[in-house]
Amino acid sequence: MLELSSCFSSSDRRRISLFLAPMAGVTNPIFRRICKEHGADILTTEFVSADGIMHQNERTRRYLTFTEGERPLGVQLFGGDPERLATAAQRVVDGIRPDFIDLNFGCPASKVVCRHGGSSLLRDCPRLEQVALAVVKAVAPLPVTAKIRIGWDENSINATTTARILEASGITRIAVHGRTKAQGYSGKANWEVIAQVVAAVKIPVIGNGDIASSVDALQAIKTGVAGLMIGRAAMNNPWIFSEIHAALGGKSKFVPPTFQERCELIRRHCREEITSKGNELAAMSSMRARLMAYTKGFPGGRPLREKISRVSSLAELEDLFAAL
Ligand SMILES: Cc1cc2nc3c(=O)[nH]c(=O)nc-3n(C[C@H](O)[C@H](O)[C@H](O)COP(=O)(O)O)c2cc1C
């Protein structure tokens, strides 16, 4: 991570907002509420297809569900057609009144990229501009934010150019994931490029990539970002938001959760998924990947994790925890 001498007083640090990163299949209302209770300031839905909204499909409707307690909340949209995105954004705003619309310019998945969506717009700046302009106009005065990667690949890092275009198009805040599309989720996030974006635009820039502790956060804010966005680390440890807030100068000293508190949060998450799905087997099956993330670092090692990867009821999970 970038080495810069600190120029932040503790009162500056207190203004840093913490964002839960949008994560498909992860950041549903249940997990978003958990993160909010643990200190996340701003939430976003997982990415939602503009086409799905136009077709009013059932899965899309579920992605758009949120509760009032989650505000301020943004709906993240993806697509490649400016007009369709603008119409979809307008429908979302009229229908569910989120606090902002977020545009996804970072998804590396080929099914998104091949339809000119997500990170493909990083190498098509004219289309990126058209998308941003169309959506900003369609939902004004509601704020429209954007999430980008630093470029398509290491030979085409263009985050400062992209950010300037977005700012000129009326985008009010930009989250920058410090990786290229080609990197996917491998390698390290490049916070030097994030710092360059901060210097290139006047709108707030939110830094994203590899923040897994308050130490990482304190280092990251030296880039001058207005906020930090946290993804994978929250899947393992939703307490990361309160840990970072405490380190940034909040009043309360952070007390790490006990093992029992971690287990209780996992149980609660499972119970809420079961209630939401109305089917324990379906809920626990969908929780398996989540449980793998939550129990990273738990005693019990590989044998525990193998059993967790097959767990099919809450009682089974309780037995596994009881045996630890
Ligand atoms: C399972 C998963 C799903 C993701 N889904 C989305 C998404 O829907 N929209 C988006 O903009 N980024 C998505 N991302 C990227 C994250 O928002 C974030 O940029 C990335 O994980 C880097 O941050 P981190 O190092 O804190 O995890 C996803 C990442 C993961 C791991």
PDBQT file of the ligand as one rigid body, heavy atoms in Angstrom, charges set to zero:
ROOT
HETATM    1  C1  LIG A 401     -18.433 -12.066  -4.345  1.00  0.00    +0.000 C 
HETATM    2  C2  LIG A 401     -18.188 -10.683  -4.905  1.00  0.00    +0.000 A 
HETATM    3  C3  LIG A 401     -19.201 -10.051  -5.599  1.00  0.00    +0.000 A 
HETATM    4  C4  LIG A 401     -18.995  -8.745  -6.106  1.00  0.00    +0.000 A 
HETATM    5  N1  LIG A 401     -20.049  -8.127  -6.730  1.00  0.00    +0.000 NA
HETATM    6  C5  LIG A 401     -19.907  -6.809  -7.096  1.00  0.00    +0.000 A 
HETATM    7  C6  LIG A 401     -21.016  -6.071  -7.591  1.00  0.00    +0.000 A 
HETATM    8  O1  LIG A 401     -22.155  -6.563  -7.687  1.00  0.00    +0.000 OA
HETATM    9  N2  LIG A 401     -20.793  -4.777  -7.953  1.00  0.00    +0.000 N 
HETATM   10  C7  LIG A 401     -19.566  -4.177  -7.834  1.00  0.00    +0.000 A 
HETATM   11  O2  LIG A 401     -19.404  -2.993  -8.170  1.00  0.00    +0.000 OA
HETATM   12  N3  LIG A 401     -18.499  -4.854  -7.360  1.00  0.00    +0.000 NA
HETATM   13  C8  LIG A 401     -18.657  -6.140  -6.959  1.00  0.00    +0.000 A 
HETATM   14  N4  LIG A 401     -17.595  -6.798  -6.400  1.00  0.00    +0.000 N 
HETATM   15  C9  LIG A 401     -16.340  -6.079  -6.160  1.00  0.00    +0.000 C 
HETATM   16  C10 LIG A 401     -16.328  -5.448  -4.762  1.00  0.00    +0.000 C 
HETATM   17  O3  LIG A 401     -17.340  -4.461  -4.652  1.00  0.00    +0.000 OA
HETATM   18  C11 LIG A 401     -14.967  -4.793  -4.443  1.00  0.00    +0.000 C 
HETATM   19  O4  LIG A 401     -14.716  -3.817  -5.417  1.00  0.00    +0.000 OA
HETATM   20  C12 LIG A 401     -13.820  -5.800  -4.460  1.00  0.00    +0.000 C 
HETATM   21  O5  LIG A 401     -14.154  -6.972  -3.747  1.00  0.00    +0.000 OA
HETATM   22  C13 LIG A 401     -12.545  -5.172  -3.860  1.00  0.00    +0.000 C 
HETATM   23  O6  LIG A 401     -12.752  -4.776  -2.528  1.00  0.00    +0.000 OA
HETATM   24  P1  LIG A 401     -12.223  -5.662  -1.262  1.00  0.00    +0.000 P 
HETATM   25  O7  LIG A 401     -10.754  -5.901  -1.462  1.00  0.00    +0.000 OA
HETATM   26  O8  LIG A 401     -12.557  -4.841  -0.049  1.00  0.00    +0.000 OA
HETATM   27  O9  LIG A 401     -12.981  -6.967  -1.314  1.00  0.00    +0.000 OA
HETATM   28  C14 LIG A 401     -17.761  -8.096  -5.924  1.00  0.00    +0.000 A 
HETATM   29  C15 LIG A 401     -16.740  -8.761  -5.228  1.00  0.00    +0.000 A 
HETATM   30  C16 LIG A 401     -16.942 -10.022  -4.712  1.00  0.00    +0.000 A 
HETATM   31  C17 LIG A 401     -15.830 -10.690  -3.951  1.00  0.00    +0.000 C 
ENDROOT
TORSDOF 0
